[in-house]
Amino acid sequence: MSAKFDYVLRFGDNALVLGQRLAEWLGHAPVLEEDIASANISLDLVGQARLWLTLAGKLEGKGRDEDQLAYHRDQHQYRNFTLLELPNGDYAFTIVRRFLFDVWHCLCLEALSRSKDADIAAIAVKSKKEADYHRRHSGDWLVRLGEGTDESNLRAQAALDAQWRYTAEFFEPDAVDRAVEASGEGFDAASLRDRWLQEVSAALAEAALKLPAMEKYVSRGKEGRHSEHLSYLLAEMQVLQRAHPNATW
């Protein structure tokens, strides 16, 4: 399979898996406005996933559309970051995860908007408008939690400490990243690290949260090596399509 197919899958799978996790908050968010906000952001991400997976199917050339790629791949065939498949936990965990990803996502889409591949650039430009809103939303909530009560600060810090190690995967290039970067259709994954860290550090300082130490651990979700949590997420997401393949209504 081509490196570009794998590369595009990563962006589609990131959006799809995080969108599925956010959809789990429907009816369970702490306040009504957040119930609606989480649902809307989830829909944005699923819409982005459709664009990326449709392009991936086109690149693959085997006739698979976005639905087949979403519902008929197994865990090891997914290419999302490990961070995004972790269970939601409390709302602080969800917000911290979203913020860490949202900052990276905005930088990533900005870089992809300059891709030599017109389809990749077009999806990035369209998605960036939504990602900017997602980033503002999660950033505002990060500060609200960090500067809120002692309890909310403790929960936000605990979520940050637990998730920080997974962010190294954002910036660790592999053979796929390097191949697509070399063609001018992708970007240098490591090049975003300093800007991401600068923006994240500023927001954490405003939220009275402490920056954890970066660990040497690097998760490998984008290479198809996942935690056990993804299998449960996919089982729920894919059950209807797996039980009734190609059903229409």
Secondary structure, DSSP 8 states (H G I E B T S, - for coil): --HHHHHHHHHHHHHHHHHHHHHTTTTTSSSHHHHHHHHHHHHHHHHHHHHHHHHHHHHHTSS--HHHHHHS--GGG----HHHHS---SHHHHHHHHHHHHHHHHHHHHHHTT-SSHHHHHHHHHHHHHHHHHHHHHHHHHHHHHTS-HHHHHHHHHHHHHHGGGGGGGG---HHHHHHHHTTSS--GGGGHHHHHHHHHHHHHHTT-------S---BGGGTB--THHHHHHHHHHHHHHHSTT---
